[in-house]
């Protein structure tokens, strides 16, 4: 990505963060939320393979497996193959999703979290692009110039008290058993609601940049979380492939603000400088071909969707 477009982007990884930031208000709580993030996550996987020599898939984070003790789970225990540990202790205020005036979702525990991640494979890793909309109140973390350069460590505040209530398999099962969620509109609203699993995943570790809806891909756990989001949607689609594969509901702007037209499956997903080499911009309706392509590859490999735990 040319430096003038996103001064804070200093690496190929930052290109992906910049695109997410730039399109945030048209890809969250919109009709394109699920399909955009499917293509985005798949495009990141393609870049890992085509540009970095990676041979595998982007794994998913099965929230229910870590719900009771996320800090000591293989995902976040700080071991070599984890996604890094909790932040070291640093004084901080609680996470308040949506607004600094919102209620705390979990208490601050003295001696736990809030600071830089200092264990696992991302020790020393910096988030380069500036914060935009910080839904927490951490000392010395402020919004910077849009797409500006604001190098800082990854901070996390992992919240077991939160996940034990809301990240469970029972919570997930509701998305498949509640008869009022048989169409995509109510279903994706439940997924994205205040205590829906999309937000629950992000705020399991929160912090900075993970707790900022714009810059959340700056924390590498983003990719495992959104791979799980896509898996959950894929399973819901497969309950009624003929009816659900191409359902879409919602407008083209976040919570329809400002008011906009309804999204359609012919709307274009344009990832700009991170579009995979194998294809140009694509319409939402083509997300289904991506899903089928992935399914066929996995079947050929004799595998299922990849996960850290099966």
N, C-alpha and C positions, 0 to 999 in steps of 0.2 A: 504494500500500500504506500503510495507517495507520502512522504513525511508531512507535506503541507496540509493534507486532509485530516490527519490526526497526529498532532505534534507529540502526543504522549506514547504513540505506538513505536516501540523500539525493537520489536521482534516479530517473527511470523505469528507467534501465539497472540501477540497484542492485536494483530489484524482482526482476529476472531472476536476479541473483546470489543474492539472499536465498532465493528459492525453491529453487535448486539446493543451497545450503548446508543448508537445512532438510530436504531429502529425500535427502541424499547416501547415507545408510545403507540406503535402500530402492531405489536406482536404479543402483547399481554392483555388479557381480558378482552380479546377480540376474536373474530371468527377464524383467524389464521393461527392462533396460539399453538395448537397442537401440530399442525402440518408444518408451520415455520420451524419450530424447534426440532421436528423430525428431520427435516432437510439440513438444518444447521448442525445437528449432532452427527449426522451421516457425513456431512462435508468435512467436519473436523476429523472423523475417522479416515476419510479418503486422503486428507492431507498427511496424516500420520503414516499412511501406507505409501502414498505416491512420492512424498517429499522427504520422509524421515526413515524409510525402510522398515517400518513396523509391520509385523506379519499377522497380528491378531485383530480383535474387535475391541471397541470401547465397551467395557463391562458395565453392568448395572449394579446399583446399590439396592439390595432388597431391604427396604426400611424395617420390616418386621423382624428380620434376623438380628438387628442391632438395637431394637427399640428399648429393651430393658436395661442395657448397659452400653451405650454407644461409645463411651470413652475407652472401654477395654475391648471393643469389637475389633476384628481384623481390618475393618475399614479405617478406623481412627485411633488405633492404639499406639501409633508412632513407630511401628516396626518398619523394617526395610521395604516391605511390599504393601504397606498401608497407604492411605492417602494423606499421611501426616497426622500428627496428634493434635491434642487440644492446645490452645494458647497457654503459655506460662501465665502465672498469676500477674495481673496488673489491675490496679483499681479502675473500675469502669461502672457505668450505669447499666440498667437492664435493657434488654431488647424490647422495643415497642413497635411491632409491625404496623406499617401504614402511616404512622404519625408519631412524633415525639410526645404528643398529648395522649396517645393511646395507653391503655393499661399494660403493665409488664406481663409478659407471657410466662416468665419464670423468675424466681428470685436470684439475685447475685449471691453466689456462695463464696465467702471469704476464702482466699487461697486457691481458687479454681478459675482458670481461664481469663480471657480478656486481653491477653498479651500476644506476642508474636509466637508463631508455631516454631518450636525449636527441636522437634523430633520427627523422624521419618524422611522420606526422599526429597522433600521440598525445603529443607533447612537452607536459609539464605536466599530463597526465591523471593523476588520482589514483584509486587503489583505496580505497574508503571503508570497506567492511565488513571486520571484523577477521579475521586468520588463525585457522585452527582446528587444522589438522594439518600442520605444516610438515615435509616430508620432506627437509629440507636444514638446514644449520646456518649461517645468515647472521647476521652481527653485527646486533643491534638489531631482529631480526624474531622476534617471539614471539607465541604464541597469545593473543588477547585475549578479552574476554567474548563469548559466543556471539551472533552477529549484532550485535555492538557496533560502535561508531564508532572506526576506527583509520586515519585518512587517511595515505596514504603513496604514494610513486611506484611505478610498475611497474618491477621489476627483472628482468633476464634474464641468463642465461648460456647462450648458444647453443653447442651441442656438435657440431662437424663430425666429430670422431672417433667419435662415437656414431652419427650418422646415416649415415655412409659404410658402416657395417657392417649397420645394422638398418632403415633407412628406404628401402631400395631397391625397385625394381620386382620383382626376383627374390623378395624377402621377401614382397611382396604376392601374387605369383603362386601361392605355396604355398596360399593360402586358396581357390584355385579348382582346383587340380590334385591336391591330396592327397586320395586316395579315402577317407581316414578322417575327412574333414571334410564329409561329405555331409549331415549333420543339424545342426540349429542348436546343440545343446549343445556338441559338440566344436568346432564352428566358432567360436562366440562365446568359448569358453574360449581358443582359440588367439589370437583377436584381442585378448583382455584379459590374456593371460599376461604374465609379467615382461618378456619381450622382444617381446611382441606389439605390433602397430602402434598400438593405442590408447595404451598407455603411452609408446611411442617418440615419438609425436607430441607428447604433453604435455611430455616431458622433453627434447625437442629444444631448447626455450627455457627450460623450468624456471623457476627463480627464484621471485619472490614478486609476485603471487599465483598465477602459472601453475603452480607446482609443488605446490600444495595441492589435494588432491582435492576439498575442499569449495568453495574460493573460486576455482577455476580459471577460471570465466567472467569474473572481474574483468580478465583479460588478453584483449583483443579477438581475439587469434589463436585463442582457443577455438572461435569460431563457424566459422572456416574449417576447423579440424581436425575438428570434429564433422560438418560438412557432408560432408567426405571419408569419415568413418566411415559416415555414412548412405549415401553413394554406393557404397561398397564392399559394404555389406549389400544394397543395391538390386540391384547386379550379381549377387551370389550368389543372391538370390531369383529373378532373371530367368533363371538357368540352368535352373530347373525351377519355373516359376511355380505350377503346380497343387499341387505338393507342398510348396514352401518358403514360400509367402506367409504362412501363418498358423502356422508352427512356433514353438513356445516351449518353453524348458527352463530350469529353475532355480527357486529359491525366492523368497520375497518379502523376504528380508533379505540383506545383504552377506555372501557366503560362508556363508550359512545360520547367521549368528551375530547374535542368538540364533536357535535353530531355529524355522523357520516353515513354513507350508504351501507347496506348489508354486504358482507363478504360473500363471494361466490367461489365455486371450485375452479373458475377460470381466472381468478386473480393471480397475478404473477408474484412469485417469491424471488426476489432479486438479492443475492448475497454479495454482489459486487466483487471485490477483490479476493473473496474467499470461495467463490463459486468453484466447484470441483472441475478439474481439467476435462472430465469425461462429458460435461454437458454445460449448456448455457443457462440463463435464467429459466425457471420452470413454473408452470401453473400449479396451483394447489392440487388439482385433480391428479397430478403425476406423483404425489406422495405415495399413492397406492402402488405404483410400479417400484418405488424404492423398497416398500415393505415386502413385496413379492420377491424382489431381487435378493434381499437379505435372507428371507426364508429359504430360498432355493440354495443359496450358498451354504447356509447352515446345514440343510439336509444333505448336501453333497459331502460335507465334512463329517457327517454323522454326529452332529452336535445339536444342542438347543441354544437358546439365547444365552450368551456368556454371562457368568456371574462370579463374584468372588466366593460366594457360598452357594451350593446347590441344595 
